[in-house]
Amino acid sequence: MPDTSGPSTADHVIVLGTFTLAPGDRDAFLSSKVAQVTDSRAEDGNLEYAFSADGNDAGRVLLTELWVSDETFQAHLARIAAEREADGAVDPDAVAILDRSFQVFHARPAP
């Protein structure tokens, strides 16, 4: 894990995502993401990576990511894309995602 104790002049990348699923599919979706979370947390530059169930909406899952730089975030996206291409575009065992959205923010950590 990178040293984040000193002041930073680089922007961190924050990703907030939401996935809308059929309410009965949420647990299966979260279970399907365990390996992705483990792999992403092990990547250089990752400070946080988590999927979590929305406590107020049985069909909603939240994604939170924090990266030390845009470069490390872009490397993560490239890894995910390569894995999807290698595994095939469609996973027949995956649950249907009804909707998804992502917001990406760049922020400088406080000194």
N, C-alpha and C positions, 0 to 999 in steps of 0.2 A: 504494500500500500504506500502511496506517495506521502512525503512529509508535507503536511499542511499546517505546521505550527507557526511558520513565519509569514510575513506579509506576502501577498500575491499581487502581481500586476496583470495576470491573465484572468480572463473571464471563465467562470465555471459554467457548465451547461446543466440546466434543470429541465427535466421532461416530466410533464403531468399528462397522463393518459386516462381515458375511460373506455371501457368495453361494455356494451349492452348485450346481454345474453338472455335466453329464456331462463326464468327463475330456477328451474330444476337443473340447469346445466352449470350453474356457478361453481359448485364443488369440483366437478369434473374438469372444468376449465382451469381452476387453480391448481389442481393436481397435475395437469398436463404441463404446467409452467415451472415445476420444481427444478428440472435440469437446466432450463434456460436461466433461471435466477442464479443457480449455483455457478454456472459458466460465466455469466455476466459479472457477478461479484468478484470473480477471479481475474477479470481483465485488468490490464494496466489502466490506471486513471479512473477506475470506478470507485466512488465513495458510497453510493447507495443504489440499490436496485430491488424493488419490491412490488409484487402484486398483492392486493388486499381486497377483501370483500367489503362492499359498502354496507355498513350496519343498518341503513335505512331503506335500502333498495335491494331486494333479493336477486335481481337480475343485473346488478352493476358491479363491475370490478374496476379498481383503481390501480394505475401503474405510476410509480414514483422512481425517477432515476436522477442521479447526481454524478457528474463527470468533471474531472479537473480541467478539461479543455475541450474545445471543439474538435481538435485532432483526435483525442481519445474517443469522443462520442462518434465521430465519423468512422473510426476503425471498428467500433462496436457495430454500427449499422452495416458495414461491409461484411463482418463476420456473420451476422444474422442472415443477411441476404444470401451469402454463400452456402450457409447451412440449409436454407429453404430450397435453394436450387439443387443441392445435392440430395436432399430428402424427397424431392418432388414437390410440386406446387400445392397439392391437396393431400391432407392427412385424412383418410377415410374414418378414423376413429375420433377426430376432433369434433368438438361441439360447434354449432353454428353461431357465429358472431353476427348479431343483428345490426350493430352499429359500433363504430370506434372513432375516437378523436384524440388528437395529441396537440399539446401546446409545448413549444420549446422556448426557453428563456435563457438569456445570457446575463450573468450577474457576477460582479466582482465581490469576492469574500471580504468581510469586514476585517480591518487590521487587528 
